[in-house]
Amino acid sequence: MWCCATAPSCLSTATDAAAPDADGVANPDGSPTRIPLLHRPAGSTCPSERAPGPLQCDCEGSDGGCSCRIGECGQDSDCSAGTNGRCLELGPAVYAYCVYDTCFSDSDCPSNQPCNCRASASDYTANTCLTGSNCRVDSDCGPSGYCSPSQVGVLCQCSCNPVVSDGGCYEHAPDGTWTQVPCSCGDCGHGYFCHTPQDTCLNDSDCANGDTCNYDGLSNTWTCSYCSPPP
């Protein structure tokens, strides 16, 4: 859990949710509303086939000239502890590890966790349950609700750069003054989450300065923030 000042990057003004928009539809009473560009109206069935991983080195014998990695595997055949094991690299340290399919549909995952599918059978990415999600499909979010992805499959971290003094968080205004603001900015969810009336953004286009619309795990709302990649 990350805490930071609600700096401008955390509080980019969103388009009024009641205003007409290019991605908007009309309510039955004629009043305008908006829908998120990305949402999950229904679950899906994932591919059961999986392409070979990129690391295929026999590290106990002749490796055919390839470079064996440090880690728990050198090739897919070393990954036999689960379903469709593949040997993949992790991070700049080039550590090889086994990754398995953990689901093929939402019903394989615990409550409210959707199964995130690989793109096709020719992809070696794993099918995984998205832990921490609070919805699987739009209907989980109530009448006319929407369940959207927040930084799914992206290794980044949402945090802000607060100015903290005397135990408070402060925002620097354009006129040079400082205003104390709530210290509230959590991580980006990395799953599927319901939209709420308290959200300050709906789509990335609602955000400025390179920010994106992400689910804030501290305030439990969708807000504009910057998700920085790992070092």
C-alpha positions as CSV (number, residue, x, y, z in Angstrom):
1,M,0.0,0.0,0.0
2,W,1.4,3.3,-1.0
3,C,0.6,6.7,0.5
4,C,1.2,10.0,-1.1
5,A,0.0,13.5,-1.4
6,T,-2.8,14.0,-3.8
7,A,-0.5,15.9,-6.1
8,P,-1.7,17.2,-9.5
9,S,-0.7,13.8,-11.0
10,C,-3.1,12.1,-8.6
11,L,-5.9,14.6,-9.0
12,S,-6.0,15.4,-12.8
13,T,-9.5,16.7,-13.4
14,A,-11.8,14.1,-15.0
15,T,-14.5,14.9,-17.5
16,D,-17.9,15.4,-15.8
17,A,-19.5,11.9,-15.6
18,A,-22.8,13.5,-16.5
19,A,-21.6,15.3,-19.6
20,P,-22.0,13.9,-23.1
21,D,-18.9,12.2,-24.5
22,A,-17.7,10.4,-27.6
23,D,-18.0,7.1,-25.7
24,G,-21.4,8.0,-24.2
25,V,-24.8,6.5,-24.5
26,A,-28.2,7.8,-23.4
27,N,-30.2,6.7,-20.4
28,P,-33.8,5.6,-20.9
29,D,-34.9,8.9,-19.5
30,G,-32.9,10.8,-22.1
31,S,-30.2,12.0,-19.8
32,P,-26.6,11.5,-21.0
33,T,-24.3,9.1,-19.3
34,R,-20.9,7.5,-20.1
35,I,-19.5,4.0,-20.3
36,P,-15.8,3.1,-19.9
37,L,-14.1,2.2,-23.2
38,L,-12.7,-1.0,-21.5
39,H,-15.1,-3.2,-19.5
40,R,-16.0,-6.8,-19.2
41,P,-19.7,-7.6,-20.1
42,A,-19.1,-11.4,-19.9
43,G,-16.5,-13.9,-18.9
44,S,-14.4,-15.8,-21.4
45,T,-13.0,-19.3,-22.0
46,C,-9.2,-19.3,-22.3
47,P,-7.1,-21.3,-24.7
48,S,-6.0,-24.7,-23.3
49,E,-3.0,-24.9,-25.7
50,R,0.1,-22.9,-24.9
51,A,3.1,-22.0,-27.1
52,P,6.6,-23.1,-25.9
53,G,8.5,-20.7,-23.8
54,P,11.5,-18.8,-25.1
55,L,14.1,-20.6,-22.9
56,Q,14.9,-24.1,-24.1
57,C,18.3,-25.0,-22.6
58,D,19.3,-28.4,-21.3
59,C,21.4,-27.1,-18.4
60,E,22.4,-30.6,-17.2
61,G,23.9,-31.6,-20.5
62,S,24.8,-30.1,-23.8
63,D,22.8,-26.9,-24.1
64,G,23.3,-26.5,-27.9
65,G,25.2,-23.3,-27.5
66,C,22.5,-21.5,-25.6
67,S,23.2,-19.7,-22.3
68,C,21.7,-21.4,-19.2
69,R,20.0,-19.0,-16.8
70,I,20.2,-18.8,-13.0
71,G,17.0,-20.0,-11.5
72,E,14.7,-23.0,-11.2
73,C,14.6,-24.1,-14.9
74,G,16.4,-24.0,-18.2
75,Q,13.6,-25.4,-20.4
76,D,9.8,-26.0,-20.3
77,S,10.3,-29.7,-19.5
78,D,11.8,-28.7,-16.1
79,C,8.4,-27.2,-15.2
80,S,6.2,-30.2,-14.2
81,A,4.7,-29.1,-10.9
82,G,1.5,-27.6,-12.6
83,T,-0.5,-27.3,-15.8
84,N,1.2,-26.2,-19.0
85,G,4.5,-25.2,-17.3
86,R,6.8,-22.8,-19.2
87,C,10.3,-21.6,-18.3
88,L,10.4,-17.8,-18.4
89,E,12.8,-15.0,-17.4
90,L,12.0,-12.5,-14.6
91,G,13.4,-9.0,-14.4
92,P,16.8,-7.5,-15.2
93,A,18.6,-10.1,-13.1
94,V,17.7,-12.7,-15.7
95,Y,16.3,-15.3,-13.3
96,A,14.5,-18.2,-14.9
97,Y,11.4,-19.5,-13.2
98,C,8.4,-21.8,-13.9
99,V,5.0,-20.3,-14.7
100,Y,1.8,-22.4,-14.9
101,D,-1.8,-22.0,-16.1
102,T,-3.9,-21.5,-13.0
103,C,-7.3,-21.2,-14.8
104,F,-9.2,-21.7,-18.0
105,S,-12.4,-19.8,-17.1
106,D,-13.6,-17.6,-14.3
107,S,-15.1,-20.6,-12.5
108,D,-11.6,-21.9,-11.8
109,C,-10.8,-18.8,-9.7
110,P,-11.9,-17.8,-6.2
111,S,-14.9,-15.5,-5.8
112,N,-14.8,-12.2,-7.8
113,Q,-11.5,-13.1,-9.4
114,P,-11.6,-13.2,-13.2
115,C,-9.4,-15.5,-15.3
116,N,-7.1,-13.4,-17.4
117,C,-6.6,-15.3,-20.7
118,R,-3.6,-15.3,-23.0
119,A,-4.3,-13.9,-26.4
120,S,-4.2,-17.2,-28.3
121,A,-2.9,-20.7,-28.3
122,S,0.3,-19.4,-30.0
123,D,1.1,-17.2,-27.0
124,Y,3.2,-18.6,-24.1
125,T,1.7,-16.2,-21.5
126,A,-0.1,-18.0,-18.7
127,N,-3.8,-17.9,-17.9
128,T,-4.0,-16.5,-14.4
129,C,-6.5,-15.6,-11.7
130,L,-6.4,-11.9,-11.1
131,T,-6.2,-11.8,-7.3
132,G,-7.4,-8.7,-5.5
133,S,-10.1,-7.9,-8.2
134,N,-13.6,-7.0,-6.9
135,C,-15.5,-8.0,-10.0
136,R,-15.5,-10.5,-12.9
137,V,-18.2,-9.0,-15.2
138,D,-20.2,-5.8,-15.4
139,S,-23.2,-7.4,-13.6
140,D,-21.1,-7.8,-10.5
141,C,-21.1,-4.0,-10.2
142,G,-24.9,-3.6,-9.9
143,P,-27.5,-2.2,-12.4
144,S,-25.7,-0.4,-15.3
145,G,-22.4,-1.1,-13.5
146,Y,-19.1,-1.6,-15.3
147,C,-16.1,-3.9,-14.4
148,S,-12.9,-2.5,-16.0
149,P,-9.2,-3.6,-16.0
150,S,-6.6,-1.5,-14.2
151,Q,-3.0,-2.1,-15.3
152,V,-3.7,-5.8,-15.9
153,G,-0.5,-7.7,-16.8
154,V,1.6,-4.5,-16.5
155,L,4.6,-4.4,-14.1
156,C,4.3,-0.9,-12.9
157,Q,3.7,0.8,-9.6
158,C,1.4,3.7,-8.9
159,S,2.8,6.2,-6.5
160,C,3.1,10.0,-6.3
161,N,5.8,12.3,-5.2
162,P,4.4,14.0,-2.1
163,V,5.6,17.0,-0.3
164,V,5.3,16.0,3.3
165,S,5.9,18.4,6.2
166,D,4.9,18.2,9.8
167,G,2.9,15.0,9.2
168,G,0.8,16.5,6.4
169,C,0.7,16.4,2.6
170,Y,0.7,19.5,0.4
171,E,-0.1,20.5,-3.1
172,H,1.9,23.2,-4.9
173,A,-0.6,25.6,-6.6
174,P,0.3,27.5,-9.8
175,D,0.3,30.8,-7.9
176,G,3.2,29.4,-5.8
177,T,1.1,28.8,-2.6
178,W,0.9,25.4,-0.8
179,T,-2.4,23.8,0.2
180,Q,-2.7,20.9,2.5
181,V,-4.5,17.9,0.9
182,P,-5.5,14.4,2.0
183,C,-2.6,11.9,1.8
184,S,-4.4,9.3,-0.4
185,C,-2.9,7.5,-3.4
186,G,-2.7,3.8,-3.5
187,D,-1.4,1.3,-6.0
188,C,-3.0,0.6,-9.3
189,G,-5.1,-2.4,-8.5
190,H,-3.7,-4.7,-11.3
191,G,-7.0,-6.4,-11.7
192,Y,-10.7,-5.8,-12.6
193,F,-12.7,-3.3,-10.5
194,C,-16.1,-1.8,-10.4
195,H,-16.6,1.9,-11.2
196,T,-18.4,4.0,-8.6
197,P,-20.0,7.5,-8.5
198,Q,-17.0,8.6,-6.5
199,D,-14.6,8.0,-9.4
200,T,-12.7,11.0,-10.7
201,C,-12.0,9.5,-14.1
202,L,-13.5,6.9,-16.4
203,N,-11.0,6.6,-19.3
204,D,-7.3,7.5,-19.8
205,S,-8.5,10.4,-22.0
206,D,-9.9,12.0,-18.8
207,C,-6.3,12.4,-17.4
208,A,-3.5,14.8,-18.2
209,N,0.3,15.0,-18.0
210,G,0.8,11.4,-19.1
211,D,-1.4,9.9,-16.3
212,T,-3.8,7.1,-16.8
213,C,-7.1,6.2,-15.2
214,N,-6.3,3.5,-12.6
215,Y,-8.1,1.9,-9.7
216,D,-6.7,3.3,-6.4
217,G,-6.4,0.5,-3.9
218,L,-6.4,3.0,-0.9
219,S,-9.5,5.1,-1.7
220,N,-11.2,2.3,-3.7
221,T,-12.0,4.6,-6.5
222,W,-10.7,5.2,-10.1
223,T,-8.3,8.1,-10.2
224,C,-5.7,9.6,-12.5
225,S,-2.2,8.6,-11.6
226,Y,1.2,7.7,-13.1
227,C,2.2,4.0,-13.1
228,S,5.9,3.9,-13.1
229,P,7.8,0.8,-14.5
230,P,10.2,-1.1,-12.2
231,P,13.8,0.1,-12.1
